[in-house]
């Protein structure tokens, strides 16, 4: 069941859709631009192509759970 849910999330993100799970967080696709980076070993400039990345923004309950000593389950009650 969990794998099916994850597969559906991947399919929706692949289609460019934004997914919001109330109080948990938001998954969305962002496009990065072409940029020039530097190889730290050779100090050579390297072109990093533009691409799409998945961004996750934590929701209210997740933020509260991460910033308190209480168990997350206690926040849901």
C-alpha positions as CSV (number, residue, x, y, z in Angstrom):
1,X,0.0,0.0,0.0
2,X,2.8,2.4,0.9
3,X,4.7,1.6,-2.3
4,X,1.5,2.3,-4.3
5,X,1.1,5.7,-2.6
6,X,4.8,6.6,-3.3
7,X,4.4,5.5,-7.0
8,X,1.4,7.8,-7.3
9,X,3.3,10.7,-5.7
10,X,6.1,10.2,-8.2
11,X,3.6,10.0,-11.1
12,X,2.0,13.3,-10.1
13,X,5.3,15.1,-9.6
14,X,6.5,13.8,-13.0
15,X,3.4,15.4,-14.5
16,X,4.4,18.7,-12.9
17,X,1.7,18.7,-10.2
18,X,2.1,20.1,-6.7
19,X,1.1,17.8,-3.9
20,X,0.0,19.2,-0.5
21,X,-0.6,17.0,2.5
22,X,-2.3,19.3,5.1
23,X,-0.1,19.9,8.2
24,X,2.5,17.4,6.9
25,X,4.1,19.2,4.0
26,X,4.2,20.1,0.3
27,X,6.0,18.4,-2.6
28,X,6.6,20.5,-5.7
29,X,8.8,20.4,-8.8
30,X,11.2,23.3,-9.3
31,X,13.4,24.1,-12.3
32,X,17.0,25.0,-11.7
33,X,19.0,27.1,-14.2
34,X,22.2,26.4,-16.0
35,X,25.1,27.3,-13.8
36,X,28.9,27.1,-13.6
37,X,30.4,25.2,-10.7
38,X,34.0,24.4,-9.8
39,X,35.6,21.0,-9.4
40,X,37.2,21.1,-6.0
41,X,40.0,18.8,-6.9
42,X,41.1,20.3,-10.2
43,X,39.7,23.8,-9.7
44,X,38.3,23.4,-13.3
45,X,35.1,25.2,-14.2
46,X,32.2,22.8,-14.9
47,X,28.9,23.5,-16.5
48,X,26.0,22.1,-14.5
49,X,22.9,21.8,-16.8
50,X,19.4,23.0,-15.9
51,X,17.2,20.3,-14.4
52,X,14.1,19.7,-12.4
53,X,14.3,18.9,-8.7
54,X,11.7,18.0,-6.1
55,X,11.3,20.4,-3.2
56,X,9.7,19.5,0.1
57,X,8.4,22.2,2.5
58,X,7.5,20.9,6.0
59,X,3.9,21.6,7.2
60,X,2.7,22.9,10.5
61,X,2.6,19.7,12.5
62,X,5.9,18.5,11.2
63,X,7.6,21.8,12.2
64,X,6.0,21.6,15.6
65,X,7.1,18.1,16.1
66,X,10.7,18.8,15.1
67,X,10.9,21.8,17.5
68,X,9.4,20.3,20.6
69,X,10.4,17.5,22.9
70,X,6.9,16.0,22.7
71,X,6.1,13.0,20.5
72,X,4.5,14.0,17.2
73,X,1.5,11.7,18.0
74,X,0.7,13.9,21.0
75,X,0.3,16.9,18.6
76,X,-2.5,15.1,16.7
77,X,-4.7,14.7,19.7
